[in-house]
């Protein structure tokens, strides 16, 4: 039972220590390629075995299980999560208890239900994706994957609409009204971050944007706040099919500032025809066909 003197950080460290012990003790050594031996008394793995498999010091890992007040990096937590064979939910719990942002959005992506992924596919040729409140792209269909840039070529940890709008030349070139778009996105991010101000993943994304884009820093320092976009038709300039006028729709999958399905509908017949061509190119890519 927590004492009055314990802080939230103390409680989280104790929970982290208990969680690590429970996950370690459930793994038979044979499952990770180790011999059980005759004198093994510890259920599951020993601390030194977890430390060795994770490439961290035995003393340092022991301190973690003793709830010592030490700093832990995302890279070390990632290694421990892999060693302990954590699933997506357990991995998220580990990073939350440690107070560290998980830098891999595909941890969230793995939680997008198969039915929702099938819905994205059925929406084609309309481009559509699933985003979370931080603008991480958790899943997308083939048309969306070619709308602003070749998204399949972008590392999973970089698939974030804000990050791409500020740092990726292809994504930037596709935004016809980029100046207004990035201003509104920054104002939206600030408004929604107020509800997640202490969450590591949000702080990690903010620090990354500030580190990688002076343009973002300038907009962030304005302290503008907007909680919704106008219904204005968006204009995208696709490298393969040209100018597209698209009407965006958001379907919230969780309370606002949570995940949402974003889909784009053509605003005119020319855009409809060009979207059909873009979808055809995406299908040709999937089949490995060459198109001129």
C-alpha positions in Angstrom: 0.0 0.0 0.0 1.4 3.4 -1.0 2.5 5.6 1.9 1.6 9.3 2.2 5.3 10.3 1.5 5.4 8.4 -1.8 5.1 10.5 -5.0 3.6 9.5 -8.3 7.1 8.8 -9.6 7.8 6.5 -6.7 4.6 4.5 -7.3 5.3 4.2 -11.0 8.9 2.9 -10.3 7.4 0.3 -8.0 4.9 -0.7 -10.6 7.6 -0.9 -13.2 9.8 -3.1 -11.1 6.9 -5.5 -10.4 5.9 -5.5 -14.0 9.4 -6.4 -15.2 9.7 -9.2 -12.6 6.4 -10.7 -13.6 7.2 -10.6 -17.4 10.7 -12.0 -16.7 9.5 -14.9 -14.6 6.9 -16.1 -17.2 9.5 -16.8 -19.9 11.0 -20.3 -20.0 14.7 -20.0 -20.8 14.3 -22.5 -23.7 12.0 -19.9 -25.4 14.9 -17.5 -25.9 17.5 -20.1 -26.7 19.0 -20.7 -23.2 19.6 -23.9 -21.4 17.5 -24.5 -18.2 20.3 -26.3 -16.4 20.1 -28.3 -13.2 20.4 -25.6 -10.5 17.9 -23.1 -11.8 15.6 -22.1 -8.9 14.3 -18.8 -10.4 11.0 -19.3 -12.4 11.6 -18.0 -15.9 14.7 -16.0 -16.8 17.3 -14.7 -14.3 18.0 -10.9 -14.1 21.5 -11.4 -15.6 20.0 -13.3 -18.5 17.6 -10.4 -19.3 20.4 -7.9 -19.0 22.7 -9.9 -21.3 20.0 -10.5 -23.9 19.1 -6.8 -23.8 22.8 -5.6 -23.9 22.5 -3.7 -20.7 24.5 -3.9 -17.4 23.4 -6.4 -14.8 23.6 -3.9 -12.0 21.7 -1.3 -14.0 18.9 -3.8 -14.8 18.8 -5.0 -11.2 18.3 -1.4 -10.1 15.3 -1.2 -12.4 13.7 -4.2 -10.7 14.5 -2.6 -7.3 12.6 0.5 -8.2 15.7 2.7 -8.0 15.5 6.3 -9.2 17.4 6.0 -12.5 17.0 7.4 -16.0 16.2 4.9 -18.8 16.3 5.6 -22.5 13.8 4.6 -25.2 16.5 2.4 -26.8 17.1 0.4 -23.7 13.3 0.0 -23.1 12.9 -1.2 -26.6 15.6 -3.8 -26.1 14.1 -5.0 -22.8 10.6 -5.1 -24.4 12.0 -7.4 -27.2 13.8 -9.6 -24.8 10.7 -10.1 -22.6 8.6 -10.8 -25.7 6.1 -8.0 -24.8 3.0 -7.6 -27.0 1.8 -4.1 -28.1 -0.3 -3.5 -25.0 2.5 -4.6 -22.6 5.1 -2.5 -24.5 2.9 0.5 -24.2 2.5 -0.2 -20.4 6.3 -0.5 -20.0 7.0 2.9 -21.7 4.2 4.6 -19.8 5.5 3.3 -16.4 9.0 4.4 -17.3 7.7 7.9 -18.3 9.4 7.6 -21.7 7.9 8.2 -25.2 7.8 5.1 -27.4 9.4 6.5 -30.6 7.8 3.8 -32.9 4.2 4.7 -34.0 3.8 1.2 -35.4 3.2 0.2 -31.7 -0.1 2.1 -32.1 -0.4 0.9 -35.7 -0.5 -2.7 -34.5 -3.7 -1.9 -32.6 -5.7 -0.8 -35.6 -8.3 -3.5 -36.0 -8.4 -5.7 -39.1 -12.0 -4.6 -39.8 -10.9 -1.0 -39.9 -8.0 -1.8 -42.2 -10.5 -3.6 -44.5 -12.7 -0.5 -44.4 -9.8 1.7 -45.6 -9.3 -0.7 -48.5 -13.0 -0.7 -49.4 -13.0 3.1 -49.6 -10.6 3.0 -52.5 -10.2 4.8 -54.9 -10.9 7.5 -52.2 -7.6 8.2 -50.3 -8.1 7.4 -46.6 -6.0 6.9 -43.4 -6.3 6.5 -39.7 -4.5 9.1 -37.6 -4.2 9.6 -33.8 -4.4 13.0 -32.1 -0.7 13.7 -32.7 -1.1 13.2 -36.4 0.7 9.9 -36.5 -0.5 7.9 -39.5 -1.5 4.5 -38.0 -2.9 2.9 -41.2 -3.7 4.0 -44.8 -5.0 2.6 -48.0 -3.1 2.4 -51.3 -4.5 5.6 -52.8 -3.5 7.6 -49.7 -0.1 6.0 -49.9 0.5 7.8 -53.2 -1.4 11.0 -52.5 1.2 13.3 -51.0 4.4 11.2 -51.2 5.4 7.6 -51.6 4.4 6.8 -48.0 5.6 3.2 -48.1 9.1 4.5 -48.5 8.9 6.6 -45.4 10.1 4.9 -42.2 7.3 4.1 -39.8 8.6 6.5 -37.1 8.4 9.4 -39.6 4.8 8.8 -40.7 3.4 11.8 -39.0 1.4 14.4 -41.0 2.9 17.4 -39.1 6.5 16.1 -39.2 6.2 15.4 -43.0 4.5 18.8 -43.6 7.5 20.5 -42.0 10.4 18.3 -43.1 9.6 16.2 -46.2 10.1 18.0 -49.6 7.6 15.7 -51.4 4.9 16.2 -48.9 5.5 19.9 -48.8 5.3 20.2 -52.6 2.0 18.4 -52.6 0.4 20.9 -50.2 -0.8 23.7 -52.5 -2.0 25.9 -49.6 0.9 24.8 -47.3 1.3 28.0 -45.4 -2.3 27.9 -44.2 -2.2 24.2 -43.6 0.8 24.1 -41.3 -0.5 27.1 -39.4 -3.8 25.3 -38.7 -2.1 22.0 -37.9 0.2 23.7 -35.4 -2.8 25.5 -33.8 -4.7 22.2 -33.6 -1.8 20.4 -32.1 -1.4 23.0 -29.4 -5.1 22.9 -28.5 -5.3 19.1 -28.3 -1.9 18.8 -26.5 -3.4 20.7 -23.6 -5.3 17.5 -22.7 -2.1 15.4 -23.0 0.5 17.9 -21.6 2.3 15.4 -19.4 2.2 12.4 -21.7 5.6 11.3 -23.0 4.6 10.5 -26.6 3.2 14.1 -27.0 6.3 15.7 -25.4 8.5 13.5 -27.6 6.7 14.7 -30.8 6.8 18.3 -29.7 10.6 18.2 -29.0 11.2 16.5 -32.3 9.3 19.1 -34.3 11.1 21.9 -32.4 14.5 20.2 -33.1 13.9 19.6 -36.8 12.0 22.6 -38.0 12.7 26.3 -37.3 9.5 27.0 -39.2 7.5 25.0 -36.7 9.2 26.8 -33.8 8.1 30.2 -35.2 4.5 29.0 -35.5 4.5 27.3 -32.1 5.7 30.5 -30.4 2.6 32.3 -31.7 0.4 30.3 -29.3 -2.5 30.1 -31.7 -5.2 27.6 -30.8 -7.7 26.1 -33.2 -9.9 23.0 -32.4 -11.4 22.4 -35.9 -10.6 23.0 -39.5 -12.9 24.9 -41.8 -14.8 23.0 -44.5 -12.7 24.5 -47.2 -11.8 22.2 -50.1 -8.2 21.1 -49.9 -5.9 21.3 -52.9 -3.1 18.7 -53.4 -0.6 18.7 -56.3 0.2 15.0 -56.9 3.4 14.3 -58.9 1.7 11.7 -61.0 -1.8 13.0 -61.8 -1.6 16.7 -61.2 -3.9 19.1 -59.2 -6.6 17.5 -57.0 -9.5 19.3 -55.3 -10.6 17.1 -52.4 -13.2 17.5 -49.6 -11.9 16.0 -46.4 -14.1 14.2 -43.8 -13.1 13.1 -40.3 -14.9 10.2 -38.6 -13.9 10.1 -34.9 -13.0 6.6 -33.6 -12.5 7.8 -30.0 -13.2 11.0 -28.1 -12.0 14.0 -30.0 -8.3 14.4 -30.0 -8.2 10.6 -30.2 -8.0 8.5 -33.3 -10.0 9.4 -36.4 -10.5 8.0 -39.9 -9.7 10.7 -42.5 -11.0 10.3 -46.0 -10.9 12.6 -49.1 -13.8 12.9 -51.6 -13.3 14.5 -55.0 -14.8 18.0 -55.2 -15.2 18.0 -59.0 -15.3 15.5 -61.9 -11.7 16.2 -63.0 -10.4 15.3 -59.5 -12.6 12.2 -59.5 -10.9 11.0 -62.7 -7.5 11.8 -61.5 -8.1 10.0 -58.2 -9.1 6.9 -60.3 -5.8 7.2 -62.2 -3.9 7.5 -58.9 -5.6 4.4 -57.6 -4.7 2.5 -60.8 -1.0 3.5 -60.3 -1.1 2.3 -56.7 -2.5 -1.1 -57.9 0.2 -1.3 -60.6 2.8 -0.6 -57.9 1.4 -3.5 -55.8 1.6 -5.8 -58.7 5.1 -4.7 -59.6 4.1 -3.4 -63.0 5.9 -0.5 -64.7 3.8 2.4 -65.9 4.7 5.4 -67.9 
